[in-house]
Amino acid sequence: MRIKIGGDAIKSISAWNLELIKSPDNFGGKIKDSNIITTDFPEDDGEVIYMPPTPKQEAFDYIVTLAFHSPTQKPSVQINAFVKQLIGKVLIVYNDYKGVQVECRYKDYKGGELYKNTNVATFELIFRVSEPNKIIYY
């Protein structure tokens, strides 16, 4: 996985001693509920539905699980420094394993496991994709 933070150059996450463990498999977007109008008549089975020819997609969270490892650096210090770089910036995440490029912003961090007597930790980063129409598949 690679990431572009603001106007910086694109970097592999291995530059921060990180590895991608898990990422979403959903490549489609959910249509906004406000774009779907249904009418249910009691005398008919099912419903009558109207959807515009080009319905709009909802924004969504893109959640990745990462692992940190370094023989000399403490996970808490390095992960915190990495997360601080993401806050408030437009990010482009290049998930080369899934062939998807996502423009997003940092939303949240969730701690995972810290493995005793090692400098290995896993954690989740949650990115907000506010414009799903900017996703590029390659």
ROMIKE-188388 format. One record per atom (N, C-alpha, C, CB): x, y, z; residue in one letter. Coordinates in pm, whole numbers, plus 50000, padded with zeros to 5 digits. Glycine has a CB too. Example, Ala and Ser with C-alpha at 12.3 -4.5 7.8 and 13.67 -1.06 7.14 Angstrom:
513194943150780A;512304955050780A;513204967050780A;511314955350905A;512854977550708S;513674989450714S;512905000350787S;514084994050572S;
# end
This chain:
500854988350000M;500005000050000M;500895012350000M;499035000050122M;500465022349926R;501175035049921R;500205046049962R;501765037749779R;500765057450001I;499915068450045I;500535081850006I;499675067850198I;499695091049965K;500115104749935K;499435113650038K;499725109149786K;500235120550116I;499735129050223I;499825143550178I;500525126850356I;498655149750155G;498635163650109G;499425165049980G;499215173150217G;500365174549977G;501175176949859G;502485169349858G;501465191349847G;502695160549955D;503935152749962D;503995142449850D;504055145750098D;505155136649834A;505345125949735A;504635113249782A;506855123249712A;504325104649687I;503725091749718I;504795083049784I;503145084849590I;504425076849899K;505375068249970K;504725054750000K;505855074850101K;505545044549999S;505085031650046S;504945032350198S;506075020250005S;503965025350254I;503795025750399I;504965018950470I;502475018950439I;505765011350396S;506955005250457S;507965015750500S;507614995350359S;507865027950447A;508745038950491A;508515042250638A;508505051550405A;507325038850689W;507005040950831W;507025027750907W;505625047750846W;507645017450849N;507715003950909N;506324997850926N;508435004451044N;505445000450830L;504084995350834L;503864985350721L;503075006850824L;502964975950747E;502544966350645E;501024965350647E;503194952350668E;500424963850530L;498984962150520L;498614947850558L;498484965550377L;497684946550652I;497214933450695I;495854930350634I;497134932850849I;494964940150634K;493594937850586K;493044950750526K;492674932950701K;492244949150419S;491594960750358S;490274956050298S;492504967450248S;489344965350274P;488014961250228P;488004955350088P;487084973050232P;487054946350067D;486854940149937D;485724946449859D;486594925449953D;485004955849923N;483854961849855N;484314972349755N;482874968049957N;484044969749629F;484484978749524F;483354987149468F;485134970949414F;482154984949514G;481014992749468G;480585002449577G;479834983649429G;479785012049541G;479305021649638G;477825019949663G;479605035749593G;477375024149779K;475965023449813K;475275035949758K;475765022349967K;474115033849697I;473315045049647I;472675052149765I;472225040049546I;472645065349760K;471995073149866K;470525069349874K;472155088449842K;470035067549997D;468615064250015D;467705075049959D;468315062050164D;468165087549963S;467345098549912S;467145097849760S;467995111949948S;467925089349691N;467785087549547N;466795076449510N;469125084449486N;466285069349611I;465385058249585I;464015061649644I;465945044949647I;463025062449558I;461665065749602I;460805053349577I;461095078449528I;460165048549683T;459305036849668T;457885040049713T;459865025049749T;456955033449651T;455545034549688T;455015020349701T;454725042849583T;454335017849810D;453805004649837D;452275005449840D;454364998849971D;451624999149743F;450164999049738F;449654986149804F;449655000149590F;448674987149894P;448214975349966P;447634964549875P;447174979450067P;447094968249761E;446484958449673E;447494951749578E;445384964949592E;448764956449579D;449784950849490D;450874943649571D;450414961949403D;451444933449507D;452634927149565D;453834936249543D;452894913049503D;454784935749632G;456014943449615G;455794958249629G;456624940549482G;456524965949548E;456464980449555E;456784986349419E;457434985849661E;456434998749401V;456805006249282V;458025014549321V;455605015449228V;459045013949238I;460295020749272I;460685030449162I;461435010549296I;461205041949205Y;461785051449110Y;463205054249155Y;460945064649101Y;464125053649059M;465515057249084M;465995065248963M;466415044449108M;466635076748987P;467095084648873P;468105076948788P;467725097748922P;468255080748661P;469175073648572P;470625073648623P;469125079848434P;471015084248691T;472375084848747T;472285087848896T;473245095648673T;471955077648977P;471815079949121P;473165083449184P;471215067649189P;473105090549293K;474305094949364K;474685084849471K;474095108949427K;475995083849497Q;476505074249596Q;476725080849731Q;477805067949547Q;476615072749836E;476875077349972E;478375077849997E;476185068350075E;478785086950084A;480155086850137A;480285074550227A;480485100250215A;481515069950249F;481695058050331F;483065058150398F;481525045350246F;483205049250497D;484485047450566D;485285036450496D;484265043950715D;486565038950476Y;487495029150419Y;488435025250532Y;488285034950293Y;488325012950579I;489045008550699I;490134998650659I;488075002150801I;491365001550703V;492484992550679V;493104988550812V;493544999250586V;493604976250817T;494344971450933T;495814971150894T;493844957350981T;496624977550976L;498054978350951L;498834971851066L;498494993050931L;500054967851037A;500954962751141A;502224971151138A;501274947551120A;502724974151256F;503984981351271F;505014971651326F;503834993851364F;506214972151270H;507314964351325H;508624971651306H;507374950451259H;509404972151412S;510744977751405S;511574971551517S;510714993451416S;512794967451488P;513624961751594P;514074972151697P;514834955051534P;514034985051661T;514574995251751T;513575005651797T;515705002151684T;512465007551726Q;511535018351758Q;510305013051831Q;511115025651632Q;509795020851925K;508595017151999K;507365019951914K;508525024952133K;506425010551909P;505225012451827P;504425024951863P;504335000451839P;504225027551991S;503375038752031S;503895052051977S;503275039452183S;505185054051983V;505795066651937V;505675067951786V;507265067351980V;505985057451714Q;506005057951568Q;504595058651509Q;506735045851513Q;503665050951565I;502295051151514I;501675064851538I;501445040151580I;501905070451657N;501385083751688N;501945094251590N;501725087651833N;503235093651562A;503855103151470A;503265101551329A;505395101051466A;503025089251287F;502435086751155F;501025092551147F;502405071751124F;500195089651249V;498805094351250V;498745109551249V;498065088851373V;499635116151322K;499635130851326K;499885136951188K;500705135851424K;500625129951103Q;500875134850967Q;499605134450881Q;501975126450900Q;498675125650915L;497465123750835L;496365133750866L;496945109850854L;496335138650988I;495225146851036I;495095159850956I;495425150051185I;493885162250906G;493565174650837G;494025175650693G;494135185750911G;494585165050639K;495095165650502K;494265156850410K;496565161350498K;494235160650283V;493635152050182V;494655141250151V;493225160250051V;494195128850153L;495075117350133L;494645109850007L;495055107950256L;495605103749943I;495295094349836I;495935081149877I;495805099349694I;495085071149896V;495545057849935V;495565049249810V;494625051650047V;496735043549782Y;496905034449668Y;497005020349725Y;498175038149582Y;495905012849716N;495904999249765N;496264990149648N;494514995349827N;497544987649633D;498034979949518D;497594965349523D;499544980649512D;497274960249641Y;496814946349654Y;495414944649597Y;496834942049801Y;494584954849610K;493214954049561K;493014961849432K;492264959249667K;494024969349388G;493924976849264G;492944988449271G;493524967849153G;493024996049381V;492095007249399V;492855019449452V;490945003349495V;492475031049403Q;493035043849448Q;491885051849507Q;493745051749331Q;492015055949633V;490935062449706V;491405076049756V;490455053649824V;490635086649723E;490895099749780E;490055100949908E;490555111349679E;490715104350018C;490015103950146C;490675113450247C;489985089650202C;490135113350367R;490705120550480R;490765111250599R;489885133350513R;491745113550684Y;491855105650808Y;490655108550896Y;493175108850883Y;490065097950952K;488905099551040K;489175094651182K;487715092250983K;489805082751195D;489935076851328D;491025066351330D;488605070851372D;491455063351451Y;492445053051479Y;491855043651582Y;493805059151528Y;492005030651562K;491575020951663K;492735011551692K;490305012951615K;493125011251818G;494215002551858G;493854987951842G;494615005352001G;494844980051813G;494634965651798G;495404958251904G;495064960951658G;496394951051862E;497194942851953E;498614948251961E;497214928151908E;499164947952082L;500574950752104L;501164937852157L;500804962952205L;502104932352084Y;502634919352120Y;503774920752219Y;503104911851994Y;503624914052333K;504534915152446K;505974911652406K;504074905952561K;506904919452459N;508344917652438N;508754918552291N;508764904252493N;507934925352211T;508304927852071T;507974942352040T;507544918051973T;508414946851930N;508034960151882N;507074958551765N;509294968351839N;506074950151786V;505054947351685V;503694951451740V;505064932251644V;502934958851659A;501584962951697A;500714962851572A;501584976951765A;499434959451590T;498464960651482T;497434971151523T;497784946851452T;496864977751423F;495874988151449F;495074990751323F;496555001251498F;493944997551340E;493095001151226E;493145016151204E;491644996651249E;493165019951078L;492985033951040L;491665034850964L;494185039250954L;490885044850998I;489605047050931I;489705059950852I;488415047551033I;489505058750721F;489535070150632F;488105072850585F;490485067550511F;487775085550565R;486445089250515R;486555092650367R;485855101350596R;485825085350286V;485755087850143V;484495096050119V;485745074250058V;484675109150101S;483515118050089S;483025119249945S;483865131750142S;483875115849849E;483475116549708E;483765103149640E;484235128249634E;482835093749654P;483065080349599P;483265080149447P;481925071449634P;482815090449378N;482985090849233N;484435093349192N;482105101649173N;485315096249288K;486735098549257K;487585085949276K;487285109649346K;486955074749309I;487685062149324I;488155057549186I;486805051249393I;489405053049179I;489965048249053I;490375033649074I;491195057049007I;489955025048983Y;490325010848987Y;491375008548881Y;489085001548965Y;492405001148916Y;493474998248820Y;493914983748827Y;494675007248844Y;
# end
